[in-house]
Amino acid sequence: MEIKCPNCASRFNLPDQLAKPGVKLRCSVCKTVFVYEPEVPLAEQEPLPEMPVKKKFRFGKLALLLVLVLAGAGGGWWYYTHRTVAKPQSEQDIAKQVELLTMRNVRQYYVDNEKVGKVFVIEGKVVNEFPTPRELITVEAAIYDKNKKALAVKRQLGGVQLSLFQLQVLSEKEMESFLNNKVEILTNNTNVPHGGEVPFMVLFYAPPDGVAEFGVRIVDAQSVPDQKAAKPEGAEPPASK
């Protein structure tokens, strides 16, 4: 089956047995990570801009890369679903889980998207000031009118930010798929050490007129389970200070 990179428009032959909806792929030309979605009828399809292929590739290397990505995604899915199942927490428990998490480089801006129209973007980084690791950090963003009335509120797991090009050309579904990609979240938003940072991005599509200000806060995070229990077999323990 032929697939196309949404970033550089390079085309690849993907074996049918690997062509599963939602599988995470990485382009061997421009290195862009994207999610495979089945093709829709031509009348409904919204193609991305064509861009020249920068260099040649070999099918064998691509097939090997896809197999490795599939294996990683499968393991990540199991880890994600098992780690995120937790008992309900009280307000006090949640406050304790986020009290030493801070934010920096928070900013907002508009992007003109060719499919959605205007997109209101809020992005920044969460810094872990706890002495022990944290993970699955979640932020909540809101946009307000001049009377400080909330126009929209949205929660988002940290770990992923989109490039300006992606914000300009991807559909709403594609952007949400990237922001909620479990492999990227597990890579960037688990076992965050003291002083470590987690990027975040929240998108409001076609925001209403009258947006006057925005707000963002950290609303959830989890402690990392016992490191000794989670240590891979044969791994060396950290050096004591």
Disulfide bonds with the S-S distance in Angstrom:
none
